[in-house]
């Protein structure tokens, strides 16, 4: 073979190899670019194909405010806490022939599970008088259990005796209240609603009462309502020179209910000037399982209440008994108004006001009234709306 032919064949083969390498490199670069494009499309654009199992899970999970279902594994939680009782009668009594309804005798809630399962283990013959031991078991979806022994008594109606005694009124006089609790660091007041009927606030002020927290309304059986004495009470309390605040008697179980009710409350309030944050008062703990909320969701309702009233220039505070403040509520830095009917409160959390009792009596009010102690070192009066 001639040299020229050999060189020609060599360079021809070399040219083919170079072309193949260039084409292959370009194809590889295009494939990488295609992968990048597809990756970005999956992240930023909705898929037109059938969703995977993971995608379905992601789409079905609602927001933390709205969810009442079990958290997905994407949500960081480690639920090792059993449900708790908010109310428990370990010795219930029913009449012969009466159906035994466990929910009349217990209230319960779980930290994450909005609908923990309850079982009663044991037999109760409601047709025969006697005592029947049973066990109540409440289980959340993580398998944590709350167990309680209960003795159910079945009796004849005729065996119960009606009381013929006249009820006695164990008044706690405001004069005694002042003697025991008025000092340089305290201001004494009351909280009132329609249950106190007509109030002579001039006499109330003359007795030494310095403030009144007035119920503006609340939420009951799915409907908001106005306390029929609210308008009169706030007008007359101010005219008598008292510092004033309001409270809302809530029974909300969703954030949507909270938002709607705050809007309703503000229509009643009409920008009224207040000296206290607006108190949120939720008390239906004996039937709390009926609301299908977890402890987390329950507190989210209060936080939503606080956020909504702030939009109108007010602030919120949380009312609660010592027991529920320690077991269910999470104040999260909001002012607390603690109720504990005793000579003093041993609530360990922060609070600005203490409700000492509900059997107070003073001039200007014919019924019992709640008595409250405000602490100057914990609260400075502020004019709302800001």
LOZADREN-851985 format. One record per residue (C-alpha): residue in three letters; x, y, z. Coordinates in steps of 0.02 Angstrom, whole numbers, plus 50000, padded with zeros to 5 digits. Example, Ala and Ser with C-alpha at 12.3 -4.5 7.8 and 13.67 -1.06 7.14 Angstrom:
2
ALA506154977550390SER506844994750357
//
This chain:
386
UNK500005000050000UNK500615017349959UNK501105029350099UNK499835042050039UNK498465028950048UNK499005023850223UNK499045041950286UNK497365045250207UNK496575030350291UNK497365035250457UNK496745053250454UNK495025047450393UNK494865035650540UNK495485049250660UNK494175061250593UNK492785048550620UNK493355045650801UNK493395064450838UNK491645066750765UNK490975052250869UNK491765059651027UNK491005076750993UNK489285069450962UNK489375058451117UNK489935073051225UNK488535083951163UNK487275070051195UNK487925068151373UNK487805086951403UNK486035087151333UNK485535072551444UNK486205081551598UNK485285097251547UNK483685087051521UNK483845079551695UNK484065097051770UNK482535103451678UNK481475088651733UNK482075090351911UNK481595108751915UNK479915105051835UNK479515092251970UNK479925104752108UNK479135120452040UNK477705114651929UNK476185103751968UNK476345086151897UNK475165081151758UNK475395062651797UNK474505052451929UNK475195057352100UNK476285045252195UNK475825039052368UNK476955052252445UNK476125065952344UNK474385060252398UNK474925060852580UNK475605078352557UNK474015084552473UNK472865077352605UNK473745084952755UNK472895101052809UNK473715115552899UNK474135114353084UNK472705126253122UNK471405115353036UNK471985097453058UNK471065085453170UNK471895070053097UNK473445060453148UNK475055069853105UNK476035062752958UNK477785055952982UNK478415072152905UNK477865081453061UNK479155080653201UNK478305073653355UNK478615060053481UNK476975056253565UNK477315046653724UNK475985055253830UNK474325047053871UNK472675056553866UNK472155065554025UNK470525067654119UNK469815085154128UNK468395078054233UNK468125061054313UNK466795054554431UNK467465037854491UNK465845033654584UNK464395037654468UNK462605034054520UNK461185030154400UNK459375024754426UNK458715007354387UNK458235006554204UNK459295021654158UNK460565019554019UNK462365021154078UNK463205034953977UNK465045035954019UNK465205053253942UNK464135060454083UNK465485055654206UNK467135059054118UNK467955072454013UNK469605069153925UNK470835076153799UNK472475070953718UNK473995081253670UNK473945076253484UNK472455064953454UNK470845074853432UNK469775059253451UNK470535046553571UNK469555030353589UNK468645026053750UNK468135008653809UNK467235003053966UNK467734985554022UNK466524976654137UNK464674972654151UNK463324984154221UNK461574977254248UNK460544993154244UNK458964983454286UNK459594978054457UNK460154988054607UNK461964985654654UNK463744991454631UNK464724986854476UNK466614988754459UNK467194993454284UNK468794999654204UNK468865014654087UNK470245014253956UNK470615029053843UNK471875026153704UNK472655038553581UNK473235033953406UNK475025031953466UNK474485018253584UNK474645028253745UNK473305023253869UNK472405031454015UNK471605018954134UNK470405022154277UNK469435010754394UNK467625015854420UNK466225009354532UNK464495011954459UNK463015011754579UNK461295007254514UNK459865011854632UNK457985014054634UNK457295031554618UNK456235028854774UNK457805026354878UNK458355044254849UNK457725057054972UNK457315074554918UNK458115088255019UNK456885099355110UNK458175110855189UNK458255129055142UNK459865133655052UNK461025144455156UNK462025158855085UNK463825158455140UNK464255176255088UNK466065181855086UNK465895200055130UNK466865212755027UNK467355221255190UNK468245205255244UNK468975203455070UNK469755220755086UNK470425217255258UNK471285201255201UNK471925206155030UNK472075224955010UNK473865231055022UNK475075242554931UNK475295230154790UNK473485225254760UNK471915232354681UNK470255223854718UNK468855221054594UNK467445209954532UNK466895201254373UNK465055201354324UNK463785195454197UNK461895194354180UNK461875182654329UNK462125197654444UNK460555205954372UNK460455224854399UNK462005232154482UNK462165248854570UNK463965252754524UNK463985268654628UNK463725258054784UNK464995245554720UNK466295259254702UNK465865266554872UNK466205249454950UNK468005250454890UNK467915240554728UNK469095248054598UNK468765238054439UNK467505226854352UNK467785213854217UNK466145212554122UNK465535198354013UNK465185205053840UNK464495188753773UNK465035171653718UNK464765156453608UNK463495142953650UNK462735128753547UNK463575135353390UNK462905153053406UNK463735169053472UNK462715179453593UNK462775196053683UNK462605196453871UNK460995206253893UNK461725216454037UNK463365220553950UNK462935237753880UNK462155243654043UNK463555236554149UNK464995244454054UNK464135261254043UNK463705261954228UNK465375254954286UNK466285268554192UNK465115281854256UNK465495276054434UNK467365278454403UNK467875260054396UNK469235253054284UNK468395241354160UNK468795226054056UNK467785212853966UNK467825193953947UNK467175182353812UNK466405165653865UNK467055154553726UNK466645136953669UNK467545137353502UNK468415121953433UNK469045128853267UNK470015144053214UNK468645148853091UNK467405149653236UNK468625160453334UNK468865172753192UNK466995174153162UNK466625176653346UNK467965189853371UNK467195199453227UNK465495197853311UNK466215203253479UNK467015218653403UNK465345223853329UNK464665223653507UNK466185232453579UNK466145246653451UNK467895252553493UNK467495254753679UNK468975260453782UNK469585247153904UNK470865246454044UNK471255227854030UNK471665215353895UNK470125205853835UNK469965189453932UNK469605172853846UNK468585161553960UNK468305143453902UNK467555132154036UNK466645117053962UNK467985104754017UNK466765091454079UNK466255088353898UNK467845093253807UNK467965076953709UNK466365082053618UNK467335096153533UNK468555084053449UNK470115094353482UNK471835089953544UNK472735100253675UNK473785107853537UNK472265112753433UNK471355118953588UNK472755131253626UNK472865136553444UNK471085143053462UNK471635154553603UNK473145160553505UNK471995164353358UNK470855174053476UNK472335184353536UNK472935187653358UNK471205193253303UNK470895205553446UNK472625213053416UNK472045217953242UNK470795229553326UNK472075237553442UNK471695226953596UNK472685213453685UNK472115196753755UNK472305187853920UNK471875170053967UNK470675165654107UNK470785148254182UNK470745138354342UNK472395133054416UNK472035114954372UNK471725117954186UNK473115130754171UNK474305117254229UNK473575102754130UNK472805109353969UNK473205127553937UNK474865133753866UNK474835152653901UNK476375155553794UNK476795172353873UNK475045179853868UNK474385187954028UNK473495175554141UNK471995177754255UNK472035162654370UNK470555155954467UNK470855146354627UNK469545146754764UNK470655146454917UNK471475158155042UNK472915160454919UNK473455153854750UNK474935142354729UNK474895142854540UNK476715142454488UNK476535150954319UNK476525169554284UNK474875178754315UNK474255196454335UNK472615193354425UNK471875180354542UNK470035175954558UNK469885171954743UNK468105165454747UNK466325166354682UNK465325169554841UNK465745187754866UNK464465200354924UNK464495219254928UNK463315233854927UNK462525236754756UNK462395218354708UNK461045206854774UNK461815190454718UNK463465181554738UNK464885189454640UNK466655184154593UNK468055193054687UNK469725197154604UNK471445203154658UNK472515212754532UNK474385214454568UNK475215231054532UNK476935223554513UNK476275211954376UNK475155223654278UNK475125241954231UNK473475248954169UNK473445252153983UNK472135260953879UNK471425250253739UNK471245251053592UNK473015256753567
//
